[in-house]
Amino acid sequence: MAKTASTEGKTVTVRQTGSPLRRKADQRATLIGLGLNRIGRESTLVDNPSVRGMIAKVAHMVAVVDEKA
C-alpha cells in the first residue's frame, strides 16, 4: 500500500495575498477550497498533488509561506 501525505506529515502553509474580486468563479471557489477567504489569512494543508494543483491555479493570489516534510 502506498504511503499518503497525511501519514508522512507533509504540510504546506499558504497565505492569501490577492483579492478574489473580478476573478472567475472557479478561482474564487478554489480559494474557498484552500480555506482562504480574506487577504492575509493563512491555511495549513496536507501537501499532495491536488492541493498543489489548486495552489498553481490561484498562484497570482496566494503565496506559499512554509513547507514541512
HELIX and SHEET records of a PDB file:
HELIX    1   1 ALA A    5  GLU A    8  1                                   4    
HELIX    2   2 ALA A   25  GLY A   33  1                                   9    
HELIX    3   3 PRO A   49  LYS A   57  1                                   9    
SHEET    1   A 3 GLU A  42  VAL A  46  0                                        
SHEET    2   A 3 THR A  11  GLN A  16 -1                                        
SHEET    3   A 3 VAL A  62  LYS A  68 -1                                        
END                                                                             
